[in-house]
């Protein structure tokens, strides 16, 4: 269950803006990896916020709107399938997270620079004090909120990709390696948004 314990320690230490960061789409065969960074007001606890994978799509959408309304700042970063193939998924995930932090803006579009970062299981190349939290979306309320923002935005991207690439069923599996997706790949071959470095074993069949 996500709590405010990690954030409270940092607030008590004097950090005003604690940004929490998480990613989605790391294991997908198709499309960008996406990270979100969220700065929430001190002591704000949004009931129901937890790891996005443990929420229904409807609940995620509801929580996303609350987070968007209440957040001091939100930032999003993406890294394309082409770049994932060039630099590998770990480096691409870190780059997406870095972009999400750099892109932090308030509701008026003003850039916000955080004092400290809580990141789900990663470290990023940026000159801001940070801490990697293993299973952060299960323990940190802010990281769980970031996971919801990331998941909702990427799922919406998947609906657009479905219109552009209807033969793969992206809206259904969101780009993950399901049986349906693998069968579509073997039938039609990959698109320009597939991660070719992820497809070697599948296409070898």
Secondary structure, DSSP 8 states (H G I E B T S, - for coil): --BSHHHHHHHHTT-S-EEEEEEE-TT-SBS-EEEEEEE--TT---TT---GGGS-HHHHHHHHHHHHHH-SEEEEEEE-HHHHHHH-HHHHHHHHHHHHHHT-B-TTS-B---SEEEEES---SSSS-EEEETTHHHHBHHHHHHHHHHHHHHHHHHHHHHHH-GGG-HHHHTT---HHHHHHHHHH---TTB-GGG-HHHHH-
